[in-house]
Amino acid sequence: MWEKINGFEMNVIATDYWKSYDHFIPEEKHVRTKAETFTVEGYNSLFRHFLARMRRKSKCYSKSKEMLELSFLISVFHFINEIQK
């Protein structure tokens, strides 16, 4: 994952205190703080909740690509509206 985002211009990279980050994040850009990661972790939790239907394999949930894409877009729309409140 680091290789995918490493090409982007990043002034600051906020992480928690996991020591492994020290091995690949440049010290001058690395900020270790739970305050900066708290919000992102909350959003990730909400997003996982809304996308949970993609893991289910019952007849109640469509596994067609079109329905999954629509479910994803509805989840993003809902997620963005929650953030803007």
N, C-alpha and C positions, 0 to 999 in steps of 0.2 A: 504494500500500500504506500509506503514511504516513497518508492520510486515513482508512483503515479502523481503524487502531489508535490514532489520535490522541485519540479520545474516552475511552479507558480511563485509569484512574488509574495513573500510572507515577511512582514516586519517583526511579528511576535508569534510564537507558538506556545499556547497555554496548555499545560498538562497537569495531571495530578502528580503525586510524589513517587510514582513507580520508577525505580532506578534504571530500568532498561532504556528509558527515553534518553538518558545521558549519553548513550553510545552512538546515537545517530542524529540528534538534534543539536545544532550549533549552540554553544553556551551563550553567545551574545543575543540570540533570538529566543532562548528558552525561558519561560516564566512558569515556575512551579507554584500553583495556587489552586485550591479547591473552589474558590470564589468564581474563577473564570470558567471552570468546567461544570459547575453545578447546573447552569441553565441548559447547556448542550445535553447533558445526561438526562435531564427531564424531558427535553424534546425527543431524544432518541427513544425513551421509554414510551412516550405517547405514540410515536410513529410505529414502533413495534406492535403496540396494541391495535392500532387501526389496520395494520397489514397482516394481522394474525389469520385472517380468512385464507390467505394464500397457502397456509400450511395444512389446512383441514382437507380431509379426503372423503367427506361424506357426500351423499347425493344432494344435499341442500346447497352446496357451494359449487359453482361452475369452475372448471379448470380450463376453460377456453381462454386463449390468449387475449381475445378482445375483452372478455369480462374481467380478467385480471388487470388489464391496462385501465379499464374504466374504474375499477375499484381503487386502483392506485391513484388515479387523478382525483377521485372524490375524496380520498384520504388526504391528499396534499391540499386540496381546496379547504377542507375542514380545518386542517392543521394551520394553514396560513390565517384563516379567519380567527382562530383561537388566539394566535400570537398577536394579532392587531387589536384585540379587545383592550 
